[in-house]
């Protein structure tokens, strides 16, 4: 069943760390089956705290999403995101076809 990894950025706290993240994170996509569905486009917060940015990535299933997230390449990039911004990130299973 399709799975989605959703990133909700609340705020950037260190622009230099985020530049490192932006340089390294795409390397984790190599050899992976994932499709970016939304990537920091225009955003309008309808409820709750203002959202600074958001990304939605589609994966074939939850296992593939975890394999990407847990990969050495993404974990290398992740350390910079954690230092550079406040995010909420979750994986959600899609509906059956």
C-alpha positions as CSV (number, residue, x, y, z in Angstrom):
1,X,0.0,0.0,0.0
2,X,1.3,3.4,-0.9
3,X,2.9,5.5,1.9
4,X,3.7,9.2,2.2
5,X,6.4,10.9,4.2
6,X,5.2,14.4,5.2
7,X,7.6,17.1,6.3
8,X,6.1,20.2,8.1
9,X,8.7,22.9,8.6
10,X,7.8,25.3,11.5
11,X,10.9,27.5,11.2
12,X,14.5,27.6,10.1
13,X,16.9,28.2,13.0
14,X,20.3,27.9,11.2
15,X,20.4,28.6,7.5
16,X,24.0,27.3,7.1
17,X,22.9,23.9,8.5
18,X,19.9,23.9,6.1
19,X,22.2,24.5,3.1
20,X,24.2,21.4,4.1
21,X,21.0,19.4,4.4
22,X,19.8,20.7,1.0
23,X,23.1,19.6,-0.6
24,X,23.1,16.1,1.0
25,X,19.4,15.1,1.2
26,X,18.9,14.5,-2.6
27,X,21.7,11.9,-2.5
28,X,19.5,9.7,-0.5
29,X,17.0,9.5,-3.4
30,X,19.5,7.6,-5.6
31,X,18.3,4.1,-6.3
32,X,15.0,4.7,-4.4
33,X,11.5,4.6,-5.7
34,X,10.0,7.8,-4.5
35,X,8.0,10.6,-6.0
36,X,7.9,14.2,-4.7
37,X,4.2,15.2,-4.7
38,X,4.7,18.6,-3.1
39,X,8.0,20.4,-2.5
40,X,8.0,23.8,-0.7
41,X,5.4,25.3,-3.0
42,X,3.0,28.1,-2.1
43,X,1.4,27.3,1.2
44,X,-1.6,28.6,3.1
45,X,-2.1,27.5,6.7
46,X,-5.8,27.0,7.3
47,X,-5.6,25.9,11.0
48,X,-3.0,25.8,13.7
49,X,0.4,27.4,13.9
50,X,1.7,28.9,10.6
51,X,3.5,26.4,8.5
52,X,6.8,27.7,7.0
53,X,7.2,24.9,4.5
54,X,6.1,21.4,3.6
55,X,7.1,18.4,1.5
56,X,5.2,15.3,0.6
57,X,7.0,12.3,-0.7
58,X,5.3,9.2,-2.1
59,X,6.7,5.7,-1.6
60,X,5.4,2.3,-2.8
61,X,4.9,1.2,0.8
62,X,5.9,2.0,4.4
63,X,8.9,-0.4,4.3
64,X,10.3,1.6,1.3
65,X,9.7,4.9,3.2
66,X,11.6,3.5,6.2
67,X,14.4,2.2,4.0
68,X,14.9,5.6,2.6
69,X,14.7,7.4,5.9
70,X,17.0,5.0,7.7
71,X,19.5,4.9,4.9
72,X,23.1,6.0,5.6
73,X,22.7,8.8,3.0
74,X,19.6,10.3,4.6
75,X,20.8,9.9,8.1
76,X,24.0,11.8,7.1
77,X,21.8,14.7,5.8
78,X,19.3,14.4,8.7
79,X,21.8,15.6,11.2
80,X,22.0,19.0,9.4
81,X,18.2,19.3,9.2
82,X,17.9,18.6,13.0
83,X,20.4,21.4,13.7
84,X,19.0,23.8,11.1
85,X,15.2,23.8,11.5
86,X,12.2,22.8,13.6
87,X,10.2,20.1,11.7
88,X,7.5,17.5,12.2
89,X,7.9,14.5,10.0
90,X,5.7,11.5,9.8
91,X,4.8,8.6,7.5
92,X,1.2,7.8,6.7
93,X,-0.2,4.8,4.8
94,X,-2.3,5.6,1.8
95,X,-5.7,4.1,1.0
96,X,-6.0,0.8,-0.8
97,X,-6.3,1.0,-4.6
